[in-house]
Amino acid sequence: MPKRRRHTLEFKRQVIEAASQPGVSIAAVAQAHQINPNLLHTWRRQIAQMDAASAGAPSAFLPVTVLPESVPAEPAPITEAKPRNFWVDGLNDINDELCPLSVELAIEPANFR
């Protein structure tokens, strides 16, 4: 079984540059350098990501300052309750946005005539 070839970053950039010329076929450049065209496409993506990261793209981590927890001087006033949406799951379950409820329903047969 042949050994896996390792290519330098400089070689990858040269091949990508050659394939980026107007009117040049990526398949032809890949064949000239004895590599698979899919590998050339992969290198293009990887090099583009590396260049974007080194071009001053914002860091994934930002400094954070944690402040001490503040306690309100007095409790917030109680406001009027807002209407909530309810829906029915099956015959005995009523759910609202905050918590599910189970209720016992008494069904009168006389009401279904």
C-alpha positions as CSV (number, residue, x, y, z in Angstrom):
1,M,0.0,0.0,0.0
2,P,1.5,3.4,-1.0
3,K,2.3,5.9,1.7
4,R,0.0,8.9,2.1
5,R,1.6,12.0,0.6
6,R,2.0,15.2,2.7
7,H,1.9,18.5,0.9
8,T,3.3,21.8,2.3
9,L,1.1,24.8,2.7
10,E,3.3,26.6,0.1
11,F,2.6,23.8,-2.4
12,K,-1.1,24.0,-1.7
13,R,-1.1,27.7,-2.2
14,Q,0.8,27.4,-5.5
15,V,-1.7,24.8,-6.8
16,I,-4.7,26.9,-5.7
17,E,-3.2,30.0,-7.4
18,A,-2.7,28.0,-10.6
19,A,-6.3,26.8,-10.5
20,S,-7.6,30.3,-9.8
21,Q,-6.4,31.7,-13.2
22,P,-9.1,32.6,-15.6
23,G,-10.0,29.9,-18.1
24,V,-8.1,27.2,-16.3
25,S,-9.7,23.9,-15.5
26,I,-9.4,22.7,-11.9
27,A,-9.4,19.1,-13.1
28,A,-6.5,19.9,-15.5
29,V,-4.5,21.6,-12.7
30,A,-5.2,18.7,-10.3
31,Q,-4.1,16.1,-12.9
32,A,-0.9,18.1,-13.7
33,H,0.0,18.0,-10.0
34,Q,-1.1,14.3,-9.6
35,I,-3.8,15.1,-7.0
36,N,-7.6,14.5,-7.0
37,P,-9.7,17.5,-8.0
38,N,-11.8,17.0,-4.8
39,L,-8.6,17.5,-2.7
40,L,-7.9,20.8,-4.6
41,H,-11.5,22.0,-3.7
42,T,-10.9,21.0,0.0
43,W,-7.6,22.9,0.0
44,R,-9.3,26.0,-1.4
45,R,-11.9,25.9,1.4
46,Q,-9.2,25.3,4.1
47,I,-6.9,28.1,2.8
48,A,-9.9,30.5,2.6
49,Q,-10.8,29.8,6.2
50,M,-7.2,30.2,7.4
51,D,-6.9,33.5,5.5
52,A,-10.1,34.8,7.0
53,A,-9.1,33.8,10.5
54,S,-5.7,35.5,10.1
55,A,-7.1,38.6,8.5
56,G,-8.3,39.9,11.9
57,A,-11.6,38.1,12.1
58,P,-13.1,38.6,15.6
59,S,-12.1,36.2,18.2
60,A,-14.6,33.6,19.4
61,F,-13.9,34.6,23.0
62,L,-14.5,38.0,24.4
63,P,-13.5,39.4,27.8
64,V,-16.4,39.4,30.3
65,T,-16.6,41.2,33.6
66,V,-18.9,39.6,36.2
67,L,-20.6,42.1,38.4
68,P,-21.9,41.4,41.9
69,E,-25.6,40.4,42.0
70,S,-27.8,43.4,42.9
71,V,-30.8,43.1,45.1
72,P,-33.8,45.3,44.4
73,A,-34.7,47.7,47.2
74,E,-38.3,46.6,47.2
75,P,-40.3,43.9,45.5
76,A,-41.7,44.6,42.1
77,P,-45.4,45.6,42.2
78,I,-48.0,42.9,41.3
79,T,-49.5,43.6,38.0
80,E,-52.8,42.5,36.6
81,A,-52.7,38.9,35.2
82,K,-52.4,38.7,31.4
83,P,-54.6,36.3,29.4
84,R,-52.8,33.1,28.6
85,N,-53.2,30.7,25.7
86,F,-54.7,27.3,26.5
87,W,-55.0,24.1,24.4
88,V,-56.4,20.7,25.0
89,D,-54.4,17.5,24.6
90,G,-56.8,14.5,24.6
91,L,-59.8,14.5,26.9
92,N,-58.4,15.2,30.3
93,D,-55.3,17.3,29.8
94,I,-55.3,21.1,29.5
95,N,-52.0,22.8,28.9
96,D,-51.1,26.5,29.1
97,E,-47.9,28.3,28.3
98,L,-46.6,28.0,31.9
99,C,-47.6,24.5,33.2
100,P,-49.6,21.5,32.2
101,L,-52.7,20.6,34.1
102,S,-54.7,17.3,34.4
103,V,-58.4,17.7,35.2
104,E,-61.2,15.3,35.8
105,L,-64.1,16.1,33.4
106,A,-67.7,15.0,34.2
107,I,-69.5,14.4,30.9
108,E,-73.3,14.3,31.0
109,P,-74.7,12.0,28.3
110,A,-77.8,14.2,28.1
111,N,-75.7,17.0,26.7
112,F,-74.7,15.0,23.6
113,R,-78.1,14.5,21.9
